[in-house]
Amino acid sequence: MATVTQRGLGKGLSALISENYVHPMPGKPSDTAAGGVYTLPVGKLHPGKFQPRSQFDQTSLAELAESIRKNGIMQPLIVRPSQTQEGKYEIIAGERRGRAAHMAGLEQVPVIIRDISDKQALELALVENIQRQDLSPLEEAGGYQRLMEEFEYTQEELAATIGKSRSHIANLLRLLSLPEEIRDMLDKGELTAGHARALIGVPGAIELARDIVRRGLNVRQTERYSRQAQGIEKKSVSRGRSGGGAYPAGEQRDADILALEETLSDNLGLKVAIHDRGSSGEIVISYTTLNQLDDILRRLGDGI
């Protein structure tokens, strides 16, 4: 297949907004503003077919609607001309703002109009939601799966485009193999992605998941419970100087510490190493781009 062309997606919506817009045409949006931002009637917008989000929290939508009533919409929606409805526009980024604007009773919303392909539409919708941390693990995994199935991405190309590690993408995709009942528990917030990963490929996973929810087990307790259910005893693991010397030679790695490393690595989408010394230790987070560093600093500021 052809090599994926990088379009600055990892830079976020600012890169998208700075690119060329669709030129004004007959029937163009009214009240053209400086900088390529237009206004469109809310009734001319419809949800994007590549929107990765399937759930919108009504309480947070109501809060956003109230903010919009008081302050207006601070960031324009990104739209493209509809491929199926003449005179209408498909939302590429900002569907949540569009829904809240409708709830707030706005008749017009600010938009930036782009003429982009289906592939770009899915990429941009996925990147926006990931950067805003709005997607559930299954929604994020579903977006990755669509890019791979419909547009022939590899996991390596996805990692480069989205700005996440390949292991993060691979582990999220594994969640899609879980039984439907466990995926429902994950969607409802009864289980976290860490809980769910511990149940992948485990015999009787549904019964285990129900018991985990009933007992209120945390992720590390779930991992131990899963190993016990499979008859796997906890063992210490010795690691040498692999992975660029992240661990001292011959260091004994506790299985629970390894599991915690994997959980943190998956949550951050970056490599994490934990050096445990009993009552003290250190956590090392590795990044390869400045965008990844910015993401780490933002999440530490907000609370991971």
TISE-534345 format. One record per residue: residue in one letter; x, y, z of N, C-alpha, C, O in turn. Coordinates in steps of 0.2 Angstrom, whole numbers, plus 5000, padded with zeros to 4 digits. Layout:
<nodes>
aXYZXYZXYZXYZ...
</nodes>
This chain:
<nodes>
m500449945000500050005000500450065000501050065001a500150124998500550184998500750205005500350195010t501350245006501550265012501050315015500850365011v500850315021500450365024500750435024501350435027t500450485022500750555022500550585028499950595030q501050615032500950645038500650715037500850755032r500150735040499850795039499750845045499350885046g500250825050500250865056499650855061499550895065l499350795060498850775064498950775072498550795076g499550755074499850755081499850825083499850835090k499850875079499850945082499150975084499151025087g498650935083497950955085497650995080497750995074l497051025082496651065078496951125075496751155070s497451155079497751215076498051205069498051245065a498351145068498651125062498051125056498151145051l497551095058496951085054496651155052496551175046i496651205057496351265056496751315051496551355048s497451295052497851345048497951325041498251365037e497651265039497651245032497151285028496751325030n497151275021496651305017495951285018495851235019y495551335017494851325018494451315011494751325006v493851285011493451285005493351355003493151405007h493451374997493251444994492551454995492151414993p492351524996491651534996491351524989491651524984m490751504990490351484984489651504984489451534989p489251504979488551524979488151484985488251424986g487751524989487451494995487951485001487851445005k488451525000488951515006488651535012488151575012p488951515018488751535025488751615025489151645022s488251645029488151715029488651745035488951705038d488751805035489151845040489851815040490051795046t490151815035490851795034491251835039491251895039a491651795043492151835048492851825045492951785041a493251865048493951865046494251805048494051775053g494751785044495151715046494751655044495051605046g494251665039494051595036493451565041493251505040v493251605046492751575050492051605048491951665047y491551555047490851575045490351555050490551525055t489751575049489251555053488751515049488651535043l488451465052487951415049487351405053487451405059p486751405050486151385054486251315057486551265054v486151305064486151235067485851185063486051125063g485251205060484851155056485251125050485051075047k485751165047486151135042486651095043487051065039l486751075050487351035052487050965054486450955056h487450905052487250845054487850805057488450825054p487750755061488350725064488750685059488550665053g489450685060489850655055489850575056489750545061k489850545050489750475050490350435052490350375054f490950475053491550445056491650465063492250455066q491150495067491250515074491350455078490950405078p491950445081492050385085491650375091491650325094r491450435094491050435100490350405099490050425094s490150365103489450335103489050355109488450345109q489350385114489050405120489150475122489750495122f488650515123488750585125488450595132487850595132d488750615137488550625144488050685144488250735143q487450665146486950725146487050775151486850835150t487350755157487450805162487950855160487950915160s488550825157489050875155488850915148489050975148l488450885144488150925139487750985141487751035138a487350975146486951025149487351075152487151135151e487951055155488351105158488651155153488751215153l488851115147489151155141488651195138488851255136a488051175138487551215135487451285139487351335136e487451275145487351335150487951385149487851445149s488551355148489151395147489051435140489251495139i488851395135488751425128488251485129488251535125r487651475132487151525133487451595136487351645134k487951585141488251645144488851675140488851735139n489251625137489851645134489951635126490351665123g489451605123489451585116489951525115490251505120i490051515109490551455107491251485106491351525101m491751465110492351495109492851465104493251495101q492651405101493051375096492551355091492151315092p492651365084492251345079492251275078492751235079l491651245075491651175073491951175066492051215062i492251115065492551095059492051055055491851005057v491851075049491351045045491651035038492051065036r491250995034491350985027490650975023490250955026p490650995017490050995013489750925014490150875012s489150915015488850845015488850805009488750835004q489050745009489050705003488350675001488250644996t487950685006487250645005486650695005486150675003q486750755008486250805009486450875006486850905009e486050895001486250954997486151015002485651015005g486651055002486551115006486651105013486651155017k486851045015487051035022487751025023488151005019y487951015030488651005031488750955037488350955041e489250915036489450865041489950885046490450915044i489850875052490250895057490850845058490750785058i491450875057492050835057492350835064492550785067a492350895067492650905074492150955078492051005075g491950935084491550985088490850965088490451005089e490650895087489950875088489650895094489150905095r490050885100489850895106489650965107489150985110r490051015104489851085105489251095101488851135103g489151065095488551075091487951055095487451085094r487950995098487450965102487251015108486651035109a487751045111487651085116487351155114486951185117a487551175108487351235105486551235104486151275105h486351175101485651155100485251155106484751185106m485551125112485251125118485151195121484651215124a485651245119485651315122485151355118485051415120g484851335112484451365108484751415103484451455100l485451405102485751445097485451435090485351375088e485351485086485151475079485751465074485751435069q486351495076486951495071487551475076487551495082v488051445072488651425076489251445071489151445065p489751455074490351475070490651405067490751355071v490851405061491151345058491751365054491851425051i492251315053492751315047492551265043492451205045i492551275036492351235031492951205028493351245025r492951135028493551105024493251055019492751025020d493651045014493450995009493950935010494450935007i493750885014494250835015493950765014493350755013s494350715013494150645011493850605018493950635023d493550555016493350515022493850495026493850495033k494450475024495050455028495250505032495350495038q495350565030495550625034494950635039495150655045a494350635037493850645042493850605048493750625054l493950535047494050485052494650505056494650505063e495250515053495850535057495750595061495950595067l495450645059495350705062494850705068494950725073a494350665067493850655072494150615078494050625084l494550565076494850525081495350565085495450555091v495850605081496350635085496050695089496250695095e495550725087495250775092494950745098495150775103n494650695098494350665104494850635108494850635114i495350605105495950575109496250635113496450625119q496450685109496750745113496350775118496650805123r495750775117495250795123495150745128494750765133q495350685127495250635132494450615133494250605138d494150625127493350615127493150545126492650525127l493550505123493350435121493450385126493950385130s492950335126493050285131493550235127493750245121p493850185131494350145128494050105122494450095117l493450085122493150045117493050095111493050065105e492850155112492750195107493350215103493450215097e493950225107494550235104494750175100495050185094a494650115103494850055099494450045093494750025088g493850065093493450055087493650105082493650085076g493850165084494150215079494750185075494850185069y495250155079495850125077495650065072495950055067q495150025074494949965070494749995063494849965058r494350045063494050075057494650095052494550085046l495050135055495650155051496050095048496250095042m496150045052496449985049496049945044496349925039e495449935045495049895041494849935035494849905029e494649995035494350035030494850065026494850085020f495450085029495950125026496650095026497150125024e496650025028497249985027497850015031498450005029y497750045037498250065041498550005045498249955046t499250015046499549965051499549995057499450055058q499749955063499749975069500350025070500350075073e500950015066501450065066501250135063501450185066e500950135058500650195055500150235059500250295060l499750195063499350225067499650255073499550315075a500150225076500550255081500850315079500950365083a501150315073501550375071501050435069501150495071t500450415067499950475065499550495072499450555072i499350455076499050475082499450495088499250535092g500150475088500550505093500550455099500650485105k500350395098500350345104500750295102501050285097s500950255107501450195106501050135103500450135103r501450095099501150035096500849995101500249965100s501149985107500849935112500149965115499749925116h500150035115499450065118498950045113498350025115i499050055106498550035101498349965101497849945101a498949915102498849845101498349825107497949785107n498549855113498149835119497449855119496949815121l497349915116496649935116496249895111495649875112l496549875105496249835100496049765103495549735101r496449745108496249675111495649675115495349625116l495449735117494849745121494249725117493749705119l494249735110493749715106493549645105493049625103s494049605108493949535108493549505114493349445114l493449555119493049535125492349515123492049545119p492049475127491349455127490949525127491149575131e490349525124489949585124489749605131489749665132e489549565135489349585142489949625146489849665149i490549595145491149635148491249705145491349745148r491149705138491249765135490649815137490849875138d490049795139489549835141489749865148489649915150m490049815152490249835159490749895158490749945162l491249885153491749935152491450005150491650055152d490949995145490650065143490250095149490250155149k489950055153489550085159490050115164489750145169g490650095164491150125169491150075175491450095180e490850015175490849965180491549935180491749915186l491849925175492549905174493049955171492749995166t493649965172494150005169494449965163494349895163a494849995159495149955154495749915157495849855154g495949925163496449885166496149825169496449765168h495549825171495149765173495049725167495149665167a494749755162494549715156495149685153495049625151r495749715153496349685150496549615153496749565150a496449615160496549565164496149505163496249445165l495549515159495049465158495149435151494749385149i495549465147495649445140495849375139496349355142g495449325136495649255135495649215141495849155141v495349235146495249195153494649155152494049185151p494649095153494049055154493549075159493749095165g492949075157492449105162492449175164492349195169a492749215159492849285160492249325162492249375166i491649305160491049345161490849335169490749385172e490849275171490749265178491249295183491149325188l491949295180492449335184492249405184492349435190a492049435179491949505178491349525183491449575186r490849485183490249495188490549495195490349535199d490949445197491149445203491649505205491649525211i492049525200492549585201492149645203492249685207v491549655199491149715200490749705207490749755211r490549645208490149635215490649655221490449685226r491249625220491749635226492149705226492449715231g492049735220492349805220493149795220493449835223l493349745216494149735216494449795212494149815207n495049815214495449855210495849825204495749755204v496149855200496549825195497049775197497049715194r497449785202497949735204497649675207497849625206q497149685211496749635214496449585208496449525209t496149625203495849585197496449545194496249485192e497049575193497549535189497749475193497849425190r497749475200497949425204497349365204497449305203y496749395204496149355204496149315197495949255197s496349345192496349315185496849265185496749205182r497449275187497949225187497749165191497949105189q497449175197497249125201496749075198496749015198a496249115194495749075190496049035185495748985183q496649055182496949015177497448965180497848925176g497548965187498048915190498748945189499248905189i498849005188499549035187499749065193499449115196e500349045196500549065202500949125201501349135196k500949175206501349235206502149215206502349185211k502449245202503249235202503549295201503349345198s504249295203504649355202504949345196505149285194v505049395192505349395185506049425185506049485187s506549395182507249425182507349455175507249425170r507449525175507649555169508349585168508549605173g508649575163509349595161509249665159508749705159r509849685155509849755152509549755145509949765141s508949745145508549755139508149815139508149855144g507949835132507549895132507949955133507650005136g508549965131508950025132509250035139509350085141g509249975143509549985150509050015155509250045159a508350005154507950035158507949995165507750035170y508149935166508149905172508849875173509249855169p509149885180509749855181509849785180509349745180a510449755178510549685176510349645182510549655188g509949595181509749545186509249565191509149535196e508949625190508449655195507849605195507549585190q507649585201507049545202506449585201506349625205r506049565196505449605194504749565197504649515195d504449595202503849565205503249565199503249615196a502949515199502349505194501849565195501649585190d501749585201501249645202501549705199501149745196i502149715200502449785198502449785190502349835187l502649725187502549715180501849735177501749765172a501349705181500649715179500549795179500149825175l500749825185500649895186500949935180500649985178e501549915178501949955173501549945166501449995163e501249885165500849885159500249925159500049955154t499949925165499349965166499450045164499150075161l499950065168500150135167500350155159500250205157s500750105156500950115150500350115145500350155140d499850075146499250075142498850135143498650165138n498850165149498450225151498750285147498350325145l499450285148499750345145499950335138500050385134g499950275135500150265128500850275127501050285122l501250265133501950275132502350225137501950195141k502950215136503350165140503450185147503650245148v503250145152503350165159503750115162503650055161a504250125166504650085170504650105177504650155179i504450055181504450065189505050025192505149965191h505450065196505950035199505750035207505850085210d505549975209505349975216505849945221506249905220r505949985226506449965231506049955238506349965243g505449935238505149915244504749975246504149985245s505050025251504650075253504850145249504550195251s505250135244505350195239505450165232505450105231g505650215228505750195221505650245216505650305218e505550235210505450285205505050265199505150205197i504750305196504350295189504650335184504750395184v504850295178505150325173504650325167504450275165i504450385164504050385158504450405152504750465152s504450365147504850385141504450415136503850395134y504750465132504350495127504850505121505450515122t504550505115505050515109504850575105505250595101t504350615107504150675103503950735108503750715114l504050795106503850845111503050845112502850865117n502750825107501950825108501850775113501350785117q502150715114502050665119502250705126501850685131l502750735126502950775132502450825134502250825140d502150865130501650905131501050875134500750895139d500850815131500250775133500450755141499950755145i501050725142501150705149501050765154500750755159l501350825152501350875157500650905158500450915163r500250895152499550915153499150875157498750895162r499250805157498850755160499150755168498650745172l499750775169499950775176499650835179499550835185g499550895175499250955178498550945180498250965185d498150905175497450895176497350835181496750825184g497850795182497750735186497650675182497050675179i498050625182497950565177497350525179497250475176
</nodes>
